[in-house]
Amino acid sequence: MDLERRLKVAMNRRQFFGKSAAGIGKIALAGLANQSLWSGAFASQSSNPMVVKPPHFAPKAKNIIYLFMSGAPTHLDLMDYKPELEKRDGQPIPEDFIKGQRFAFVTGQPKLLASPYKFAKYGQNGQEFSELLPKMAGIADDLTIVKSMHTDAFNHDPAVTFIQTGSPLPGRPTIGSWLTYGLGSEATDLPGFVVLISGYGQPLGSHYWGSGFLPTVYQGVQFRSQGDPVLFVSNPDWIDAETRRATLDAIQDLNEAQLDEVGDPEISTRIASYEMAYKMQTSVPELMDIESEPEKIHEDYATQPGEISFANNCLLARRLVERGVRFVQLFHRGWDHHGIGESTSITHHLPQICKEVDQPAAALVKDLKERGMLDETLVIWGGEFGRTPMNEARGGTTWLGRDHHPRAFSLWMAGGGIKPGFTLGATDELGYNAIEDRVHVHDLQATVLHLMGLDHTQLTYRFQGRDFRLTDVAGEVIHKLIA
């Protein structure tokens, strides 16, 4: 088809352009909008900003799957057993612990709340898990549990933003954006940073997977388990594949002519982004077809084809990293267990949500290991902060629940150079403060980047006159975690 014909097709499809431009922007594949944000390194690679880039040093891991439990799981009922809390159940917490501290909802001198669940040690090194997580307990020898996490924020949005971006305020790039900016992606027909969502609870803002001041090509792209997998990637009913191809060719001709005239690297990036969207029309449907997996895989993950579920998303995460996607972010909502009703109690709802995630998360680790992928894939499981050892008892409710708690929480990691079958850190006798081998959020971020072959002090981006980094001006690599 000659150029004149291509231009006519393009001009007759104004409705298509209107919808496509908005859609491709939403999936973070549109051309970059602000040339002032570019660094020289990015400009030189503008024809393919996702090209694989060399790390600072030899990496332990190549990909990350982050299983984020939005709402903050209670460490005291899952991975941090406290016999002293059992002995003092129902007693007021000593004033020494809470004097001068703020809480989201707890008032006065609240009473201590023992976990209603039994704990046991698993694996060769005695990893602790409660009875609510039997499948995770079954892979204890593959996991490292960090019991001494702590953060700076005690409300959900600032705390999630902080652990994802290194700042409690929106506007900074997320860890997935930093990694794709620093390393690119081996996926040629999929984005380098993909987001999957399940569960219900607090709303999830797009800044949790945004690129902040980095070019928008590094933003996370949300995939959906139902309906159109990626919004606006499919052709409208009145556009066939031939017309789509002809339209893109016409756009490319115009962009290349403009590139020859002005030499703006943004134009090359825009050309590449349109091509990626076109490739995704074929690659995404094949990726999302989890029913093609063997029956045993479905049994292992407890998948629910055709539904939105954490199990489906775990299986999709494995399929994504198989195809070279650098960073896969799963959000599973519903962990906000305040105890202000049955739906937020640790006696009624916590067992339910643990059942939703326990088997799929364990199956993901085992599946990666069996395929020889775990050594190069870092899996992280955890939330934004912990939960108080006191019963919140908001408004005199009789439901058992715990308030937000930034001073101590737990998470686990597997694969990707992490020391397996290992527990790092400890909290005090009530699980209130992290006291041994304390790990701040910035330390976790520095360690994750280190495992991917990146020095967190050197992975920077100049914005508004200064160099920014994921770990702000803090963070230390926790070498005790590394195999």
MIBA-597571 format. One record per atom (N, C-alpha, C): residue in three letters; x, y, z. Coordinates in steps of 0.05 Angstrom, whole numbers, plus 5000, padded with zeros to 4 digits. Example, Ala and Ser with C-alpha at 12.3 -4.5 7.8 and 13.67 -1.06 7.14 Angstrom:
! MIBA-597571
ALA526448865156ALA524649105156ALA526449345156SER525749555142SER527349795143SER525850015157
END
This chain:
! MIBA-597571
MET501749765000MET500050005000MET501850255000ASP501350444981ASP503150674980ASP502450875002LEU504151085004LEU503851275025LEU501251425023GLU500351494999GLU497851644996GLU495551485007ARG495551225000ARG493351045010ARG493351025040ARG495851005051ARG496050985080ARG494951235094LEU495651465082LEU494651715094LEU491651745093LYS490551645071LYS487551655069LYS486251475090VAL487451235094VAL486351065115VAL486451205142ALA488751325147ALA489151465173ALA487151685176MET486751855155MET484952075157MET482051995160ASN481351755149ASN478551665151ASN477951525177ARG479951505194ARG479551355219ARG480051535243ARG478851765243ARG479251955265ARG478151845291GLN475951695289GLN474851575314GLN476751375326PHE478051225308PHE480051025317PHE482351165332PHE483351385320PHE485551525333PHE484751625360GLY482251735362GLY481451845388GLY481451645410LYS480351405403LYS480251195424LYS483051075429SER484551025408SER487150895411SER489051065426ALA489151325420ALA491051505434ALA490651495464ALA488151515473ALA487551505501ALA488351235513GLY487651025498GLY488050755508GLY491050685511ILE492550745490ILE495350675492ILE496750845513GLY495751085518GLY496851235540GLY496251105566LYS493950985569LYS493250865594LYS494950615600ILE495750485579ILE497450245584ILE500350305584ALA500950555586ALA503750655589ALA505550585566LEU504350575542LEU505950515518LEU505950745499ALA504650965506ALA504651195489ALA507351335489GLY507851505470GLY510351655469GLY510551835494LEU512951905501LEU513452065524LEU512552355520ALA511552485541ALA510252735537ALA512052975544ASN514252925558ASN515753155568ASN518753105564GLN519853235543GLN522653195536GLN524453285558SER523553475575SER525353575596SER525953365617LEU524453145618LEU524952945638LEU527152755630TRP527952755605TRP529852545595TRP532652595606SER534052375610SER536852395615SER538252335589GLY540852395588GLY542352345564GLY542352045557ALA542551875578ALA542651585573ALA540051495560PHE537851605569PHE535251515558PHE535051615529ALA535851865524ALA535551965497ALA537051805477SER539451705485SER541051545466SER539751275460GLN537851185477GLN536650925473GLN533650955466SER532951195457SER530151255454SER528651085433SER530150965414SER528850795395SER527750545408ASN528850465430ASN527850235445ASN528650275474PRO527150425489PRO527850485517PRO527850235535MET526550015526MET526449775542MET528649575534VAL530549655518VAL532749475510VAL534249385536VAL535149135536VAL536549035559VAL539149195564LYS539449285589LYS541849445595LYS543549295615PRO546149345615PRO547949195633PRO547449285662PRO547549095681PRO547449175710PRO550049295719HIS550049395743HIS552549505754HIS554549285761PHE553549045768PHE555248815775PHE553548565770ALA554848335772ALA553448085767ALA550948055784PRO548648015773PRO546147995789PRO545747705799LYS544247685821LYS543347435831LYS540647355818ALA539047555811ALA536347515800ALA536047665774LYS534147575758LYS533547705733LYS530747825732ASN528947705748ASN526147795748ASN525147795777ILE523047945781ILE521747965808ILE518747925805ILE517647765824ILE514747745827ILE514247835856TYR512748055858TYR512148175884TYR509248115891LEU508847945911LEU506147875920LEU505448065942PHE504048285936PHE503548495956PHE500748455968MET500748415995MET498348376010MET497348636020SER495648766004SER494849046010SER492849056033GLY493449216053GLY491849236077GLY493449166101ALA495749026098ALA497648966119ALA496948726136PRO498048496128PRO497648246144PRO498648276172THR497348136191THR498148136219THR500347936223HIS502748036229HIS505047866233HIS504647686258LEU503147786277LEU502847636303LEU501047396300ASP499547376279ASP497747146274ASP498746966252LEU501047046239LEU501946896216LEU504746786218MET506746966226MET509546886224MET511246966248ASP510047076269ASP511547176292ASP510247096318TYR510746856326TYR509446736350TYR510546866376LYS508646946394LYS509447076419LYS508146936443PRO509546746456PRO508446616480PRO507746816502GLU509347026504GLU508747226525GLU506047366521LEU505347396496LEU502747516489LEU500447336499GLU500947076496GLU498846886506GLU498546916537LYS500846936551LYS500746946580LYS499347196590ARG499647416574ARG498547676583ARG496047756568ASP494847566555ASP492347626539ASP490247766557GLY489247986547GLY487148136561GLY488148336581GLN490748346586GLN491848546604GLN492448806589PRO492349026603PRO493049286590PRO495949276581ILE496649386559ILE499349396550ILE500849586568PRO503349526577PRO504849706594PRO505149986581GLU504850186597GLU505050456588GLU507650516574ASP509850376582ASP512450426570ASP512450386540PHE510750196530PHE510750136502PHE509450356485ILE507350476496ILE505750656479ILE505950956486LYS507451016507LYS507551296516LYS508551476493GLY507051676487GLY507851876467GLY507551796438GLN506251566434GLN505951466407GLN503051506396ARG502951536370ARG500351566356ARG499451306344PHE496851266343PHE495651036329PHE493451136311ALA492750966292ALA490651046273ALA487951056287PHE487350856304PHE484750836316PHE484850756346VAL486850636355VAL487050556384VAL487150806401THR485650786423THR485651006443THR486050896471GLY486851076489GLY487150996517GLY489450806521GLN489050616539GLN491050406544GLN489850136537PRO490050056512PRO488649816502PRO489749566514LYS488149356511LYS488949096523LYS490348916502LEU492148756512LEU493748576495LEU491848356484LEU492548266460LEU490848066446LEU492647846436ALA492447606448ALA493947376439ALA492847276413SER494547146397SER493547026373SER491746786379PRO489446766366PRO487746526370PRO488646276355TYR490946296342TYR491846086324TYR494445946335LYS494645696329LYS496945536338LYS499345576318PHE501645576329PHE504145606313PHE505745346316ALA507445306296ALA509345076296ALA511845156280LYS513944996284LYS516445046269LYS516544846246TYR517544936223TYR517644776199TYR520344796186GLY521044586171GLY523544586156GLY525944526174GLN528244506161GLN530644426175GLN531544636196ASN530844886192ASN531745096210ASN529545206228GLY527245076228GLY525145156247GLY523745416240GLN523045466215GLN521545706208GLN518745696221GLU517945916232GLU515345936246GLU513046016227PHE510845856229PHE508445926214PHE506045856231SER503946006228SER501445936242SER499945726225GLU497945616238GLU496245406225GLU494745526201LEU494645786198LEU493145906176LEU494745886149LEU497245826151LEU498945826126LEU500345546123PRO498845326121PRO500145066120PRO501745016095LYS500845126072LYS502245086047LYS504945236047MET504845486056MET507345636058MET509245496078ALA508145396100ALA509845256119ALA511145006106GLY509844896086GLY510844656072GLY513244716055ILE513744966048ILE516045046032ILE518045216049ALA517945176075ALA519545336093ALA522545336086ASP523545116076ASP526345096070ASP527145266045ASP525145356030ASP525745536007ASP525445826014LEU524445886038LEU523746166045LEU525646286065THR526046546063THR527246716084THR525046896095ILE524746876121ILE522847046135ILE524247276148VAL523447526143VAL524447756157VAL522447846177LYS523147826203LYS521247896225LYS521648176236SER523648316225SER524348576238SER523948806219MET522048786201MET521449016183MET520249236199HIS520749486191HIS519349716202HIS519249936181THR517350116185THR516850326165THR516350596178ASP515950796162ASP515551066173ASP512651166173ALA510951016160ALA508151106156ALA506250916170PHE504051016181PHE502150836195PHE499350846183ASN498950986161ASN496450966146ASN496950836119HIS494850716108HIS495250536085HIS496550676061ASP495250886051ASP496350996026ASP499251096028PRO499951246049PRO502751326052PRO504551086055ALA503650876069ALA505350646074ALA505850476049VAL503650436033VAL503950296008VAL505750455989THR505150715987THR506850885970THR509750875978PHE510250876005PHE512950876015PHE514450616007ILE513150386011ILE514550136005ILE514850095975GLN513150215959GLN513350195930GLN515250395918THR515450635930THR516950855917THR519250965934GLY519350905960GLY521351025977GLY520551285989SER518151375983SER517151625994SER514151586001PRO513251706023PRO510351686030PRO508551856013LEU509752035997LEU508252225981LEU508152125952PRO505852135938PRO505752055910PRO507552225893GLY508352115870GLY509952265851GLY512652155845ARG513551955862ARG516151825856ARG515751575840PRO517751485826PRO517551235811PRO517350995829THR515850795821THR515650545837THR518050365831ILE518450165847ILE520749985845ILE520749845818GLY518449775807GLY518349645781GLY519249835759SER518550095762SER519450295743SER522450335744TRP523550345768TRP526450375771TRP527950145758LEU526849905762LEU528249665752LEU528149655721THR525849725709THR525749715680THR527349955668TYR527450175683TYR529150395674TYR532050315675GLY532850175696GLY535650115700GLY536549875684LEU534749685679LEU535549435666LEU534149365640GLY532049515633GLY530449445610GLY528949185614SER528249045593SER526648805595SER527348615572GLU527248355578GLU527748155557GLU525248085541ALA522948185551ALA520448135536ALA520348315512THR519848195488THR519848345463THR516948415455ASP515048275465ASP512248325457ASP510348355481LEU511548425504LEU510048485529LEU511448705543PRO509948855560PRO511249065576PRO513348945595GLY515149105604GLY517149015623GLY516149005652PHE513949145657PHE512849175684PHE509849135683VAL508848925695VAL506048845692VAL504748835720VAL502248915722VAL500748925748VAL498248755745LEU497748595766LEU495348425768LEU494048475795ILE491448495795ILE489948565820ILE487748365826SER487448295851SER485348125860SER484448205888GLY482248085899GLY481248145925GLY479648405926TYR479048495950TYR477548745953TYR478448875979GLY477849135982GLY478649286005GLY479449565997GLN481649666008GLN482449936002GLN482849975971PRO482150205961PRO482650265933PRO485650265927LEU486350185903LEU489150185895LEU489550415875GLY491150605883GLY491750825865GLY493750755844SER493550865821SER495450795799SER498250895806HIS498551065826HIS501251155833HIS502850925846TYR501450705854TYR502850475865TYR504450325844TRP503850375818TRP505450255797TRP506150465776GLY506150715784GLY506750935766GLY509750975762SER510451125742SER513351185736SER514251445748GLY512451595761GLY513251855773GLY514452035752PHE516852135758PHE518252315740PHE519952165719LEU520051905721LEU521351755699LEU519551755674PRO520651715651PRO518951705627PRO516751495630THR514451555620THR512051385624THR512251115612VAL514151065595VAL514550795583VAL515250595605TYR516250695628TYR517050515650TYR514750475670GLN512450575665GLN510150545683GLN509150255681GLY507950155703GLY506749895703GLY504249885686VAL503749655673VAL501449615656VAL499549415669GLN497149495675GLN495249325689GLN494049125669PHE494248865676PHE492848655661PHE490448565677ARG488348485663ARG485848395677ARG485248105671SER484147975692SER483547685689SER480847645675GLN479247845672GLN476647825659GLN476448035637GLY474947975616GLY474448165595GLY476948205579ASP477248455567ASP479548525552ASP482048525570PRO484048355566PRO486248335584PRO487648605589VAL487948765568VAL489149025571VAL487349225557LEU486449425572LEU484449605560LEU485549745535PHE483849755514PHE484249905490PHE486349785471VAL487449545478VAL489349425460VAL487949285436SER485649165442SER484149025420SER483049235400ASN482849145375ASN481649315355ASN478749355360PRO477649595355PRO474749635355PRO473449445335ASP470849395338ASP469449215320ASP469749295291TRP469949555286TRP469949655258TRP472749685247ILE474749585261ILE477549595251ILE478549305249ASP479349225225ASP480448955222ASP483448975223ALA484848745223ALA487648735227ALA489148875204GLU488148855180GLU489548985157GLU489349285160THR487049385168THR486749675171THR488549775194ARG488649625215ARG490349705238ARG493249725229ARG494149525214ARG496949525205ARG497449755186ALA495549805168ALA495850025150ALA495950295164THR494250315185THR494150565201THR496850615215LEU497850405227LEU500450425241LEU502650495222ASP502550375198ASP504650435178ASP504550725170ALA502050825167ALA501751115160ALA502851295182ILE502251225207ILE503251385229ILE506251375230GLN507351135225GLN510251105226GLN511551275204ASP510451275180ASP511551445159ASP511551735167LEU509451835179LEU509252105188LEU511352165210ASN511451975229ASN513352005251ASN516252005242GLU516851825223GLU519651815213GLU520352065197ALA518452175183ALA518952425169ALA519552655189GLN517952655211GLN518452865231GLN521052815246LEU521752565250LEU524252495264LEU526652595247ASP526452545220ASP528652635203ASP528952945203GLU526653075208GLU526753375207GLU527753495233VAL526853385256VAL527553515281VAL529353355299GLY529653085294GLY531452925310GLY530652885338ASP528152905344ASP527152875371ASP526952575378PRO528452475398PRO528352195405PRO525652095415GLU524052285424GLU521352205433GLU519752075410ILE520352165386ILE518852055363ILE519551765358SER522051695361SER522851415358SER521551245380THR521451355404THR520151205425THR517151165419ARG515851365408ARG513051345402ARG512651125380ILE514351115361ILE514150905340ILE514350635353ALA516350595371ALA516650335384ALA514250265402SER513050475414SER510750415432SER508350325416TYR507850445393TYR505550355376TYR506050065367GLU508549995360GLU509149725352GLU508749525375MET509449605399MET509049435422MET506049375426ALA504449585424ALA501549545426ALA500449355405TYR501549375381TYR500649195360TYR501548905366LYS503948865375LYS504948595382LYS503248475405MET502348645424MET500848545447MET498148435438GLN497148525416GLN494548415407GLN494748105403THR497048015396THR497447725393THR498547595418SER500547725431SER501947605454SER500147585479VAL498547795484VAL496947805509VAL494847585510PRO493147545489PRO491147335491PRO492447065495GLU494747005482GLU496046745487GLU497046725515LEU498146945526LEU499146945553LEU496846885573MET494647015569MET492447005588MET490846735587ASP491446575568ASP490046315564ASP491146105583ILE490546145609ILE491645955629ILE490245675627GLU488045655614GLU486745395611GLU488345205595SER490345305580SER492045125565SER494144985583GLU494345065608GLU496244945626GLU495244655634PRO497044475641PRO496244205649PRO494444205673GLU492844005676GLU490943985698GLU492343995725LYS494643865726LYS496143865752LYS496844145761ILE497644315742ILE498244595748ILE495844735760HIS493544695748HIS491044815759HIS490444715787GLU490944455792GLU490544345818GLU492544455838ASP495044485830ASP497144595848ASP496544875856TYR495745045837TYR495245325843TYR492345375854ALA490545175850ALA487745215857ALA486545445841THR487145445814THR486145655797THR483145645793GLN482145865784GLN479245895778GLN478946035751PRO479445875729PRO479346005702PRO476746155698GLY477046395686GLY474746565680GLY474046755702GLU475346725725GLU474746905748GLU477247075755ILE476747275771ILE478947445781ILE479847315807SER482247215809SER483147085833SER486147115836PHE487047105861PHE489847105867PHE491246865855ALA489946635855ALA491046395844ALA491646425814ASN489646525800ASN490046575771ASN492346765766ASN492546975783ASN494647175779ASN497447055785CYS497646875805CYS500146745810CYS501046585786LEU499246435774LEU499946285750LEU500746465727LEU499246685724LEU499946875703LEU502647005708ALA503347045734ALA505947155740ALA508246975731ARG507846715735ARG509946525725ARG510046535695ARG507746545681ARG507746565652ARG509046825642LEU508747035657LEU509947295649LEU512947285651VAL514047185674VAL516947185676VAL518146985657GLU516746775650GLU517646585629GLU518146735603ARG516546935598ARG516647085573ARG518447325575GLY519947355597GLY521947565599GLY521047815613VAL518647835624VAL517748075638VAL519548115662ARG520448355666ARG522448415687ARG521148415715PHE518848545718PHE517648585744PHE514648535743VAL513648355759VAL510848295760VAL509848355788GLN507848535789GLN506848635815GLN503948525818LEU503548355838LEU500848265845LEU499948405870PHE497548525869PHE496248635892PHE493848465900HIS493848365925HIS491448225934HIS490348385958ARG488048495955ARG486848665975ARG485248515996GLY484848636019GLY483048516040GLY484348446066TRP486748556071TRP488348486095TRP488048686118ASP486048856117ASP485749076137ASP484048976160HIS485248826178HIS483748686199HIS483548846225HIS481849046225HIS481349206249HIS479549076269GLY477848896260GLY475948776279GLY473548946285ILE472749116266ILE470349276270ILE467849146259GLY468148896251GLY465948736241GLY467048466232GLU465248286224GLU466148026215GLU468048036192SER467548226173SER469248246149SER472048346154THR472548446179THR475248536185THR476348416211SER475248186219SER476148066244SER478347856238ILE480047816258ILE482147616255ILE481047336261THR478647306272THR477547046277THR475746946254HIS474647126239HIS472847046217HIS474047086189HIS474947326184HIS475847386157HIS478747306152LEU480547326171LEU483347256167LEU483646976157PRO482346776168PRO482646506157PRO481846486128GLN479746636121GLN478746626093GLN480846736074ILE481946966080ILE483847086061ILE486446936060CYS487246816083CYS489646646082CYS489246406064LYS486846296064LYS486246076046LYS486446156017GLU485746406011GLU485846505984GLU488646525973VAL490646575991VAL493346625981VAL495346405988ASP494746246008ASP496746056018ASP497645855997GLN495745715986GLN496345505966GLN497545625940PRO496345835929PRO497545945904PRO500446045907ALA500946185930ALA503646305934ALA505646075937ALA504945875952ALA506845645955ALA507145495928ALA504945465913ALA505145335887ALA506945485868LEU506845755869LEU508545915851LEU511445865857VAL512245855882VAL515045805889VAL515845525880LYS514145325886LYS514845055878LYS514945025847ASP513145155833ASP513045145804ASP515645265792LEU516345495802LEU518845625793LEU521245455798LYS521245325821LYS523545155828LYS523744915810GLU521444785805GLU521344545788GLU522144615759ARG521644855750ARG522344935723ARG525245055721GLY526645055743GLY529345165743GLY529345465742MET527245605749MET526945895747MET527246035773LEU527145895796LEU527146025822LEU529746165828ASP532046045819ASP534646175824ASP534846455812GLU533446505790GLU533546765777GLU531146935781THR529246835796THR526746985801THR526447035831LEU526347285839LEU525947355867LEU522947385872VAL521947235892VAL519147255900VAL519047385927ILE517347585930ILE516947735955ILE514047715963TRP513547665989TRP510747655999TRP510647826024GLY508748016025GLY508448186048GLY506748426043GLY506248586064GLY504548826062GLY506049076069GLU504549286076GLU505749546079GLU506649606108PHE505449476128PHE506349506156PHE505149266171GLY505449276198GLY504449056214GLY501949126229ARG501348976250ARG498949006266ARG499649016296THR498149166311THR498649196340THR498248936355PRO499848896377PRO499248666394PRO496848726413MET495648956410MET493249026426MET490748986409ASN488548926422ASN485948916409ASN485049196404GLU484249266380GLU483349536374GLU480849606389ALA478849436389ALA476449466405ALA475149746399ARG475149826374ARG474050086367ARG471050096373GLY470250306387GLY467450346394GLY466250126411GLY468049976425GLY467049766443GLY466249516428THR467049486403THR466349246388THR467448996401THR466048766398THR467048516409THR468548346389TRP468648446364TRP470248306344TRP473148356349LEU474848146345LEU477648176350LEU479148276326GLY480748486331GLY482248606309GLY484648766319ARG486348846300ARG488848976307ARG489149236291ASP490249436303ASP490549696289ASP493149696272HIS493449906256HIS495949946240HIS498349956259HIS500649856249HIS502949846266HIS505549856249PRO506850086247PRO509250116231PRO511850026244ARG511749966270ARG514249916285ARG515249626282ALA513649446271ALA514549176267ALA512649026248PHE513748886229PHE512148706212PHE513948506199SER512748306187SER514248076175SER513648056145LEU515547946131LEU515047866103LEU516947636097TRP516447506074TRP518247296066TRP519147336037MET521447216031MET522547226004MET523546945997ALA523746895971ALA524646645961ALA526146675935GLY528046505929GLY529446505904GLY531246755900GLY532146795875GLY533547035867GLY535847115884GLY537346915895GLY539746985911GLY539247015940ILE536746975949ILE536146995978ILE536946735992LYS537946766017LYS538746536033LYS536246366041PRO536046116032PRO533545966038PRO533545846066GLY531145796076GLY530845676103GLY532045836125PHE531646096124PHE533046276142PHE531046486154THR531446546179THR529846766192THR531746986200LEU531047226193LEU532647466200LEU531047636219GLY532347726241GLY531147916258GLY529147806279ALA528347986297ALA526447906317ALA525148156328THR522748116340THR521348326354THR521548266384ASP520548456400ASP520648416429ASP518648206438GLU518348166464GLU516747946474GLU513747976467LEU512848216460LEU510048256453LEU509648296423GLY511848296408GLY511648346379GLY511048636372TYR511848816390TYR511149096387TYR513349246371ASN515849206379ASN518149346366ASN520049146353ALA521049206330ALA523249056318ALA525749126333ILE527148926344ILE529448986362ILE532048856352GLU531948666335GLU534348516327GLU534548516296ASP536848596286ASP537348606257ASP534948756243ARG534448996252ARG532249146242ARG532649216212VAL530449186197VAL530549236168VAL528549456161HIS529549686154HIS527749906145HIS526849856116VAL524749986108VAL523749956081VAL525950036061HIS527450246066HIS529650316048HIS531750096046ASP532249956068ASP534149736068ASP533149506050LEU530549456052LEU529349246035LEU529649326006GLN529049575999GLN529349665971GLN532249645961ALA534049735978ALA536949715971ALA537749425965THR536749245982THR537448965979THR536248845954VAL533748915948VAL532448815924VAL534048905899LEU534749155898LEU536249265875LEU538949115873HIS540249075896HIS542848935896HIS542548655884LEU540448515891LEU540048245880LEU539748255850MET538748475840MET538348505811MET540848625797GLY543048655813GLY545548745801GLY545749055800LEU544249195816LEU544149485816LEU545049595843ASP546849795842ASP547649945866ASP545550165870HIS544150145893HIS541950335897HIS542850625899THR545350665905THR546450945906THR547151045878GLN547450865859GLN548250945832GLN545850955812LEU543650815819LEU541350815802LEU539751075807THR540351285792THR539251545797THR537951665772TYR536351875777TYR535152015754TYR535052315762ARG536052485745ARG536052775751ARG533352895745PHE532153025765PHE529553145762PHE529453395779GLN528553615767GLN528353875780GLN530953945795GLY533253895781GLY535753995791GLY537353815810ARG536253585816ARG537853405833ARG537353115825ASP539252945834ASP539052655828ASP537252515849PHE535352375840PHE533552215857PHE534251925855ARG533551765876ARG533851485875ARG531551355891LEU531251095887LEU529050955901LEU529350975931THR531750955941THR532150945970THR532651225982ASP531951435967ASP532251715976ASP535151765984VAL535751826009VAL538451866018VAL539251656039ALA537751436040ALA538251236061ALA538550956049GLY538250756065GLY538350476055GLY541050346056GLU541050106067GLU543449936068GLU542749656058VAL544449546042VAL544049266033VAL544349086057ILE542348906061ILE542448716083ILE543748456073HIS546348446076HIS547948226066HIS547247956079LYS546247966104LYS545547716118LYS543247566103LEU541747706086LEU539547586071LEU540547436046ILE542947496037ILE543847416011ILE545447146013ALA544746965996ALA546046695997ALA548946725988
END
